[in-house]
Amino acid sequence: MITSATLVVALVGVDIVTAYSLCKPLSQPEPSRRKAGLGWGNNGAQNMDQFLSVKVSWYYNWNFLVSDDASGLPVEFVPMLWGQAQAEEFSDTIVSTLQSTNATAILGMNEPQETGQTNLTPEQAVELCKQHLEPLRAAHNVRLGSPAPSGAPGSWQWLTAFLQQCGEECTVDFLVLLPDWYGTNATAFKEFLVDYHSRFNIWLTEWACQNMAGPGYCTM
């Protein structure tokens, strides 16, 4: 069951995320609410504070545990259930995390269709959502994001199958797309997003303007 959707654009090269509301969320935010955030994979390696600004209000770190370097900073944590291997620890700790951080959303599994990542069938992902995420929605008033497929061919087919399997048994408040887009062709990137968005409203969580196959970082 899909209740709402949000588009979030993440620039992983500098770990900055910019969010744009596409339709009414579960709870309507204040008009002045800041919507930028950080895709933060630098726990302990860098000072998060240097990336904060008046526009940044939240971060996620591909985990369900708060980053050490976010302690005391005015940013909301968005936890993620990364995959099956973390499910038991997630369930043991997530209530405490939600209570201590006042988190308002949880992201689904990371790149489920990739064998080198969470490697889940749509059916397995649905069971994880039903068991570990769905109970949190009503009990703690959090929005639930879908699993986040990569940008590899077949990603939208995987997500379509997941939504069909999910039906009324699990809630998807927003769709998460993690395309792992690493390139320097802005036109190709926009074409990719238009193609995906023609099928879904999306929350985009990871991309960088760089060429992983050789030289080619974008200048800021």
C-alpha positions in Angstrom: 0.0 0.0 0.0 1.6 3.3 -1.1 0.5 6.3 0.9 2.7 9.1 -0.4 6.0 9.8 -2.2 8.9 12.1 -2.0 11.8 12.9 -4.4 15.2 13.2 -2.7 18.3 14.0 -4.7 21.6 13.0 -3.1 25.0 14.2 -4.2 27.2 11.6 -2.6 30.4 13.2 -3.9 30.0 15.8 -1.2 27.4 13.9 0.8 24.7 16.4 0.3 21.0 15.5 -0.3 18.3 17.9 -1.6 14.7 16.9 -1.1 11.6 18.1 -3.1 8.1 17.1 -2.0 6.1 15.6 -4.8 2.9 14.8 -3.0 1.4 15.2 0.5 3.4 13.3 3.1 2.0 11.3 6.0 2.2 14.4 8.3 2.4 17.7 6.6 5.6 19.6 7.4 5.8 23.3 8.3 6.2 25.5 5.2 9.6 26.6 6.5 11.0 23.1 7.2 14.4 22.6 5.8 14.6 19.6 3.4 18.3 19.2 2.7 20.3 16.4 4.3 23.5 14.3 4.3 24.2 10.9 2.9 26.8 10.2 5.6 29.2 7.3 5.3 32.1 9.0 7.1 31.4 8.0 10.7 34.4 9.1 12.7 36.5 9.9 9.6 35.3 13.5 9.1 33.6 16.2 11.1 29.9 16.3 10.1 29.5 19.8 11.4 31.6 21.2 8.5 28.9 20.0 6.1 25.9 21.5 8.0 24.2 24.7 6.9 20.9 26.4 7.4 19.4 24.1 4.7 20.5 20.8 6.2 18.1 19.2 8.7 18.7 15.4 8.5 21.1 12.6 7.5 21.2 8.9 6.9 24.2 6.5 7.1 23.1 3.2 5.6 22.6 2.0 9.2 20.1 2.0 12.1 22.7 3.3 14.6 23.4 7.0 15.1 26.7 8.2 13.8 29.1 9.2 16.5 30.0 12.4 14.9 26.4 13.5 14.8 26.1 13.7 18.6 24.8 17.0 19.7 24.2 18.3 16.1 20.8 19.7 15.1 20.1 17.1 12.4 17.5 14.4 12.3 18.7 10.8 11.9 16.9 8.6 9.3 17.7 4.9 10.1 17.9 2.2 7.5 17.2 -1.5 7.7 20.1 -2.4 5.4 19.4 -6.1 4.9 18.6 -9.6 6.3 21.9 -9.9 8.2 21.1 -6.8 10.3 17.4 -7.5 10.9 17.8 -9.1 14.4 20.0 -6.3 15.7 17.8 -3.7 14.0 14.7 -5.0 15.9 16.6 -5.1 19.2 17.7 -1.5 19.0 15.4 0.5 16.7 12.8 1.4 19.3 15.5 2.9 21.5 16.9 4.7 18.5 13.5 6.1 17.5 12.9 7.3 21.1 16.2 8.9 21.5 16.4 10.6 18.1 12.7 11.4 17.4 13.2 10.0 13.9 10.2 10.4 11.6 11.1 8.0 8.7 12.9 4.7 8.1 14.5 3.6 4.8 14.1 0.1 3.4 16.8 -2.4 2.3 19.9 -1.3 0.3 20.2 -2.5 -3.3 18.2 -5.6 -2.8 18.5 -6.9 -6.3 22.3 -6.9 -6.2 24.1 -10.1 -5.2 26.9 -8.1 -3.7 24.6 -6.1 -1.5 21.5 -7.3 0.3 20.6 -9.8 -2.4 16.9 -10.3 -1.7 14.0 -11.4 -3.8 10.9 -9.2 -3.7 9.2 -11.9 -1.6 12.0 -11.9 1.0 12.0 -8.1 1.1 8.2 -8.1 1.7 8.6 -10.5 4.7 11.3 -8.3 6.2 9.1 -5.2 5.9 6.1 -6.9 7.4 8.1 -8.3 10.3 10.5 -5.5 11.1 9.2 -2.2 9.7 5.4 -2.4 9.6 4.9 -2.7 13.4 6.9 0.5 13.8 4.7 2.7 11.7 1.7 2.8 13.9 3.5 2.4 17.2 6.0 5.2 16.6 4.3 7.3 13.9 7.2 6.9 11.4 7.0 6.9 7.6 8.3 3.8 5.9 10.4 3.8 2.7 10.6 1.0 0.2 13.7 -1.0 -0.4 16.2 1.0 -2.5 17.2 -0.7 -5.7 20.4 0.3 -7.5 20.4 1.8 -10.9 21.3 -1.4 -12.7 19.1 -2.8 -15.5 16.0 -4.5 -14.0 15.8 -2.3 -10.9 12.4 -1.0 -11.6 11.1 -4.5 -12.5 12.3 -5.6 -9.0 10.5 -2.7 -7.4 7.4 -3.4 -9.3 7.4 -7.0 -8.2 8.0 -5.9 -4.6 5.0 -3.6 -4.7 2.8 -6.3 -6.2 3.8 -8.7 -3.5 3.4 -6.1 -0.8 -0.2 -5.3 -1.6 -2.1 -4.3 1.5 0.2 -6.3 3.8 2.9 -3.7 4.2 2.9 0.1 3.9 5.1 2.1 1.6 4.9 5.8 2.4 7.6 6.7 -0.1 9.6 4.9 -2.8 13.4 4.9 -2.4 15.7 4.8 -5.4 19.4 4.4 -4.9 20.7 4.4 -8.5 24.4 4.5 -7.7 24.7 6.9 -10.6 28.4 7.8 -11.1 28.9 9.8 -14.3 29.6 13.2 -15.6 26.8 13.4 -18.3 24.0 15.4 -16.7 21.7 14.8 -19.7 22.1 11.0 -19.3 21.3 11.3 -15.6 18.2 13.3 -16.2 17.0 10.8 -18.8 17.5 8.0 -16.3 15.4 9.8 -13.7 12.7 10.7 -16.2 12.5 7.1 -17.3 12.2 5.9 -13.7 9.9 8.7 -12.6 7.5 7.8 -15.5 6.8 4.6 -13.5 7.1 5.8 -9.9 7.3 8.8 -7.6 10.8 8.4 -6.0 13.1 9.2 -3.1 16.6 9.3 -4.8 19.3 8.7 -2.2 22.7 8.2 -3.9 24.5 9.7 -6.9 27.7 11.5 -7.6 29.0 13.6 -10.6 32.1 11.6 -11.2 33.4 8.9 -13.6 34.3 5.7 -11.6 36.0 4.2 -14.7 38.6 7.0 -15.1 39.3 10.7 -14.5 36.3 12.9 -14.5 35.2 14.7 -11.3 32.8 17.6 -11.7 33.9 20.9 -10.4 31.8 22.8 -7.9 
